[in-house]
Structure formats: structure tokens, C-alpha cells
Amino acid sequence: MIRFALMLLMSLAVSSQDAAAVKWNNSVDDGKAVNYRKGWGLPTEIPESARPNDATISLYEEGRVKFFNRLKSGRNIHTIKPKGNAEKFKSTENPKSKILNRQFKKGFMLSYLFYDNGIIKYNGVPESGRFDKDITDETLFFTHSTGKSIVSYIVGHAICKGYISSKSEQIDWPLMSKTLYQGQPLINLLNMSAGDKHTIDEDRSHYVMGSKKHHRGMDLVTISKLLEGTQRKGDELFYNNFLADVIANYIAYRSGEQYESLLNSVFQDNIKIENEVHFELHRITSAYDNKFIRDPQTRASYSFLITRKDLLRVAVAMMRDYQQQTCVGKYLKEIQLQAKNWPKYRPNKNRAELYLHKYAKKYGGQFYFDFQKMKGRNILATEGYNGQNMMIDFDNSKIVVTQSAATGWNQKTFVLNVIRTGKLPK
């Protein structure tokens, strides 16, 4: 039983290093489904290097549904229900785009939404019957690292409601009092410059202090014991997956008994979700200190599940806040101004077009900024594993939101250039 649980958790720990086991290619399609992680539990995420056929995409979509149902039955998911106040989007008929149409007939993209000045001007999903189960407006997608940006957006709301004093607030957190995070300004964590590189497996950034268990397989009480006695080392920008969960739990700690109210305020009143939004919880593992068992500050994460149009609603809410210079909008502007140089800016390197972050010059507050050939423009982007992305043009009120099954499609063509020019590919 323990071995199966570990295998299940490891199925989430997909990284570019795992992907190296599969060559970069367009493998021959014999019509059969391939489980690239056979023997490691449910097939949930396709390796970045794989170029799956439709049967494989169907297999992994089914695997994600089963994984979600197991999370739910095991009470390892937190659900935010809609309030019934979601605003319907205005839309127009999709313009002709041979390249987008081809993507939905044969490619890896599962959803494409182009929002322009209050109107959805392209609404794309694969044609009905292509996969075992059609992609609909009710299909849930994991946000992956785009969820880190959603956590940051919640931080902005927590600041504006007074639960957190500012993004520069010094962390004073009993649970983490003996770790390197204690006493640091929150902005260090938001900017991924917390000096924690020595505490994280650099190749697999889901693993903390040499543990072989995915960090979401442990509650933060257990992890705080692993981190006990650690000290900050430097201020290098070190992008990793654990730090966003630390921030998510810090929000839960600072908002205390009002945590649920805060989440409802963000998702129900501000974003106005139409469907349920969920996030995965850290498993309860602590045998150290019963006082924190089941406390929200030990279980929160950035691993959200959300529908395609509700992710667009998240982007629209961010854009509205930024443009109207609400309190949260000012938070977004401030983290944009304080963003640091992004070390992975490599727009001319091989396969750069597969990754949106290769075109960003700055990173801050869990967002990407300052994109190639768009100097001086106010543009924010998020990037999640295998293409769960948002890109927002605050100046021209344009948004692209994507979800996909695999990495093998051109981010520059479908996202970056659309925001840069304001026009869809032909």
C-alpha cells in the first residue's frame, strides 16, 4: 500500500530530466496508447520530450480524471465552489486560421482562447470524437506552474485585506521558525531568491533535503523538520517547485480562521468562477506535533485544477485589477517593477519556441515579464508544464490562454506573436 502511494505521488513529479528518457522526435503512430511512465502509477503527465498519438493523449486524460477522483475520495483536495455570479463571455465566430485548425485536428493543444477587448475572438478545442472523451468547458486541467502565479495573485488579495502587511513583510512563522525562511521578506520567496538552492534537489525540484518523496506527499510539519537548522545562502534566482507551496501555506497561516473567506473572496467575488476550482492538498504525514495536524497552513499548494474558461476569468481579473489600479493591481505593478533578470532568456537557442519562458527577460512575483521584441510594453505571462499558459497584454486588453497535452507546439507562433501583433496566425 505504501509503495503504491509513493508510486502515485511520483507520477506527478514529472521533470525535464524524466523527459530525457524519451528522445525528441515525432515517433511513429501505430495507433496504440503509450504509458511513458509504466510501473509508476497512473499516467497523468506526458514527458516534455514525447510526441504522443491521440490514443496516448486519451490515456493520459483518463489518468488525470482517475487521479483527481482519488484525490477527492482521499480528501486530499480543497474545493472552491462557484457562487452563481459568473459573467458569460461575449464571443464571435472563429476567424479562419489554417494553422490553429490543423493544431486541433492533429496537434497537442487541447484549448486555445484569444480574448480581445472583452470578446473571445477565437475559441478552440479539438474536434468532437477525436479523443475518447471530448474536451468541454467543464473539463478540468491541472495548472501546473501557472498555479504559482495564481498563488501570487492570492498574496495580493491577502495584502489588500490586511492579512499580510506588504510583499516586504518579514516572515515570522512558528511552523518555519527554525528554517531559512524565517525572518526573510516575503518578496524573496515571491521572486524565487530565498537562498534555498542547497535545500532542493536541483534536478527534481519537488524533493526537499534529499527526501525521495514528492514534497506534496508530506505535510509542512514533516518538511519543516527536514529543513530545521537551514540558513539562507545568497540571493540567486533559483526557480523551484517547492517554494510556491511555502507561499501558499504562509497565506493560510497569516489569514488564519479567515482563510476560507479569503479564497472565496478571490475566486467567487473577484474572479467570479463558473465551475468548481480545486487545489491539491499535501498529504498528512506528521508524527511530530499534533497541534498542526490538518491545519491549512500545513497542506496548501499551488497545484490547481480549473476549467479552460475559468482560467481565462483568472487572467481577465488580473487584467482588470492592473488596468483599474485597484489595490491588487498596484501589487501586480509593483512586482513587475521589482522583477529580476531571468537567467533562462534564450530566444535563439534550439527548441526555444517550445517554451514561453525562453522569451522572457524578467521574472518576479511568480510571473514572467519583459518579452523579446516587446520592450516597454506591460505584458505578464505564466507558464505551466506542457503548455498550461496565460499571456496578458495590459496595454491593449488582449489575452491568450492555452491548455495542452504535450510540449511539442510552437509557443512563439501561438502565444508570443499573437500578443505582440494582436493578430492570430493565418
JOURSUL-V582240 format. One record per residue. SS is DSSP state (H for helix, E for strand, C for the rest). OMEGA is omega in radians with two decimals (none if undefined). NEAR is the number of other ideal C-beta (glycine too) atoms within 8 Angstrom. Layout:
SS,OMEGA,NEAR ; SS,OMEGA,NEAR
//
This chain:
C,3.14,4 ; H,-3.14,5 ; H,-3.14,6 ; H,3.14,8 ; H,3.12,9 ; H,3.11,10 ; H,3.14,11 ; H,3.13,11 ; H,-3.12,14 ; H,3.10,10 ; C,3.09,15 ; C,-2.97,11 ; C,-3.13,11 ; C,3.12,12 ; C,3.11,10 ; H,3.12,6 ; H,3.05,7 ; H,-3.08,11 ; H,-3.09,12 ; C,3.14,7 ; C,3.13,7 ; C,-3.09,8 ; C,3.04,4 ; C,3.11,4 ; C,2.97,5 ; C,-2.98,4 ; C,-3.11,6 ; C,-3.11,3 ; C,3.10,5 ; C,3.08,5 ; C,-3.11,5 ; C,3.09,6 ; C,3.13,8 ; C,3.00,10 ; C,-3.06,8 ; C,-3.13,10 ; C,-3.13,11 ; C,-3.11,5 ; C,-3.12,4 ; C,3.08,7 ; C,-3.07,10 ; C,3.04,9 ; C,-3.07,11 ; C,-3.13,11 ; C,-3.12,11 ; C,3.12,13 ; C,-3.10,12 ; C,-3.06,12 ; C,-3.05,10 ; C,3.05,14 ; C,-2.94,8 ; C,2.98,12 ; C,-3.06,11 ; H,3.13,8 ; H,3.11,10 ; H,3.10,13 ; H,3.10,14 ; H,3.12,12 ; H,-3.10,12 ; H,3.06,14 ; H,3.09,12 ; H,3.12,10 ; H,3.12,11 ; H,3.10,11 ; H,3.13,10 ; H,3.13,9 ; H,3.10,12 ; H,-3.13,12 ; H,3.09,8 ; H,3.05,10 ; H,-3.09,12 ; H,-3.12,10 ; H,3.10,6 ; C,-3.12,6 ; C,3.11,6 ; C,3.12,8 ; E,3.02,12 ; E,-3.05,8 ; E,3.03,7 ; E,-3.07,11 ; C,3.07,6 ; C,-3.10,10 ; C,-3.10,10 ; C,-3.09,4 ; C,-3.12,8 ; C,3.12,10 ; C,3.11,5 ; C,3.14,4 ; C,2.94,9 ; E,-3.12,7 ; E,3.06,7 ; C,3.08,7 ; C,-3.13,3 ; C,3.03,9 ; C,3.13,7 ; C,3.07,6 ; C,-3.09,11 ; H,-3.07,7 ; H,3.06,9 ; H,3.12,13 ; H,3.12,9 ; H,3.11,9 ; H,-3.11,14 ; H,3.05,12 ; H,-3.02,9 ; H,-3.01,4 ; C,-3.04,9 ; C,-3.11,15 ; E,-3.13,16 ; E,3.12,11 ; E,3.08,14 ; E,3.12,15 ; E,3.06,15 ; E,-3.06,12 ; E,-3.04,15 ; E,3.08,10 ; C,3.03,6 ; C,-3.07,6 ; E,2.98,10 ; E,-3.08,12 ; E,2.94,11 ; E,-3.10,12 ; E,-3.01,8 ; E,2.96,11 ; C,3.10,11 ; C,-3.10,10 ; C,-3.10,6 ; C,3.11,4 ; C,-3.12,5 ; C,3.13,8 ; C,-3.13,11 ; C,3.11,5 ; C,-3.10,8 ; C,3.00,9 ; C,-3.11,10 ; C,3.09,6 ; C,3.10,8 ; C,3.13,6 ; C,3.11,10 ; E,3.08,11 ; E,2.94,13 ; E,3.12,12 ; C,-2.98,15 ; C,-2.97,10 ; C,2.98,14 ; H,3.06,15 ; H,3.07,16 ; H,3.14,11 ; H,3.08,12 ; H,3.07,12 ; H,3.11,14 ; H,3.09,14 ; H,3.07,14 ; H,3.05,13 ; H,3.11,15 ; H,3.11,13 ; H,3.12,13 ; H,3.08,13 ; H,-3.07,14 ; H,3.09,10 ; C,3.03,9 ; C,3.11,6 ; C,3.06,11 ; C,-3.02,12 ; C,3.13,5 ; C,3.09,7 ; C,3.12,14 ; C,3.14,7 ; C,3.08,9 ; E,-3.08,8 ; C,3.07,13 ; C,-2.87,6 ; C,-3.10,10 ; H,-3.12,4 ; H,-3.09,12 ; H,-3.00,13 ; C,-3.12,8 ; C,-3.11,8 ; C,-3.11,11 ; C,-3.09,13 ; C,-3.13,12 ; C,3.09,11 ; C,3.12,5 ; C,3.00,12 ; E,-3.11,9 ; H,-3.11,16 ; H,3.09,11 ; H,3.14,11 ; H,3.14,14 ; H,-3.12,14 ; C,-3.12,14 ; C,3.12,12 ; C,-3.07,10 ; C,3.13,12 ; C,-3.04,11 ; C,-3.07,14 ; H,-3.10,11 ; H,-3.11,6 ; H,-3.04,9 ; E,3.01,12 ; C,-3.01,9 ; C,3.14,5 ; C,3.14,6 ; C,-2.95,9 ; C,2.96,12 ; C,-3.03,12 ; C,-3.04,13 ; E,3.02,12 ; C,3.08,7 ; C,3.10,6 ; C,3.12,9 ; C,3.12,4 ; C,3.06,9 ; C,-3.02,10 ; H,3.11,14 ; H,3.05,14 ; H,3.13,11 ; C,3.01,12 ; C,-3.06,14 ; H,3.02,16 ; H,3.11,14 ; H,-3.11,11 ; H,3.12,11 ; H,3.09,12 ; H,3.08,8 ; H,-3.07,9 ; C,-3.06,15 ; C,3.12,8 ; C,3.14,6 ; C,3.12,10 ; C,3.10,5 ; C,3.09,8 ; C,3.07,8 ; C,-3.13,6 ; C,3.12,5 ; C,3.05,7 ; C,-3.13,11 ; C,-3.11,10 ; C,3.10,7 ; C,-3.02,10 ; C,-3.09,9 ; H,-2.99,11 ; H,3.14,11 ; H,3.07,14 ; H,3.04,15 ; H,3.13,12 ; H,3.14,16 ; H,-3.14,14 ; H,3.06,15 ; H,3.06,13 ; H,-3.14,17 ; H,3.11,13 ; H,-3.05,10 ; H,3.13,9 ; H,3.02,13 ; H,-3.10,7 ; H,3.14,4 ; H,-3.09,8 ; H,3.14,11 ; H,3.11,6 ; H,3.11,8 ; H,-3.14,15 ; H,3.12,10 ; H,3.12,11 ; H,-3.12,11 ; H,-2.98,12 ; H,-3.10,11 ; H,-3.01,14 ; H,-3.11,9 ; H,-3.14,11 ; H,3.14,10 ; C,-3.12,12 ; C,3.11,15 ; C,-3.13,10 ; C,3.09,10 ; C,3.00,8 ; E,-3.10,12 ; E,2.87,15 ; E,-3.09,14 ; E,3.13,11 ; C,2.97,13 ; C,3.14,14 ; C,3.11,10 ; C,-3.09,8 ; C,-2.94,9 ; C,2.99,12 ; C,-3.01,3 ; C,-2.91,6 ; C,-3.03,7 ; H,-3.08,5 ; H,-3.13,5 ; H,-3.08,12 ; C,3.11,11 ; C,3.10,5 ; C,3.13,9 ; H,-3.10,8 ; H,3.10,12 ; H,-2.96,14 ; C,-3.05,15 ; C,3.12,13 ; C,3.07,13 ; C,-3.06,14 ; C,-3.10,12 ; E,2.92,13 ; E,-2.99,13 ; E,3.10,13 ; E,-3.02,12 ; H,-3.10,14 ; H,3.04,10 ; H,3.02,13 ; H,3.03,16 ; H,3.10,14 ; H,3.06,13 ; H,-3.13,13 ; H,3.11,13 ; H,3.12,10 ; H,3.09,12 ; H,-3.13,12 ; H,3.13,12 ; H,3.13,10 ; H,-3.11,13 ; H,-3.08,14 ; H,-3.11,9 ; H,3.13,7 ; C,2.97,7 ; C,3.09,9 ; H,3.13,8 ; H,3.08,12 ; H,3.10,13 ; H,3.05,9 ; H,3.12,13 ; H,3.12,16 ; H,-3.13,10 ; H,3.14,9 ; H,3.03,16 ; H,-3.11,13 ; H,-3.11,6 ; C,-3.12,10 ; C,-3.10,13 ; E,3.09,10 ; E,-3.12,8 ; C,-3.01,12 ; C,-3.09,5 ; C,3.06,7 ; C,-3.10,11 ; C,-3.03,7 ; C,-3.08,8 ; C,-3.14,4 ; C,3.13,7 ; C,3.13,3 ; C,3.09,7 ; H,-3.06,12 ; H,3.13,9 ; H,-3.04,10 ; C,-3.14,10 ; H,-3.06,13 ; H,3.12,10 ; H,-3.09,12 ; H,-3.13,12 ; E,3.12,14 ; E,-3.07,9 ; E,3.05,11 ; E,3.12,15 ; E,3.06,13 ; C,-3.13,13 ; C,3.10,12 ; E,3.02,15 ; E,-3.13,13 ; E,2.96,14 ; E,-3.02,9 ; E,-3.14,15 ; C,3.11,8 ; C,3.09,5 ; C,-3.10,10 ; C,3.09,5 ; C,3.13,3 ; C,-3.12,8 ; C,-3.09,8 ; E,-3.14,14 ; E,3.10,14 ; E,3.02,15 ; E,3.10,14 ; C,3.09,11 ; C,-3.08,13 ; C,3.12,9 ; C,2.94,13 ; C,3.03,14 ; C,-2.85,16 ; E,2.95,15 ; E,2.98,13 ; E,-3.00,14 ; E,3.05,13 ; E,-3.09,13 ; C,-3.07,11 ; C,-3.03,7 ; C,3.06,7 ; C,3.12,11 ; E,-3.11,13 ; E,2.92,16 ; E,3.09,15 ; E,-3.12,14 ; E,2.88,13 ; E,-3.12,11 ; E,-3.10,13 ; C,-3.06,11 ; C,-3.01,14 ; C,-2.91,11 ; C,3.01,9 ; C,-2.92,13 ; C,3.13,7 ; H,-3.12,14 ; H,-3.12,10 ; H,-2.96,10 ; H,-3.09,15 ; H,-3.01,14 ; H,-3.09,13 ; H,3.11,10 ; H,3.09,14 ; H,-3.11,14 ; H,-3.06,9 ; H,-3.06,6 ; C,-3.07,9 ; C,3.08,5 ; C,3.06,10 ; C,-3.10,10 ; C,none,6
//
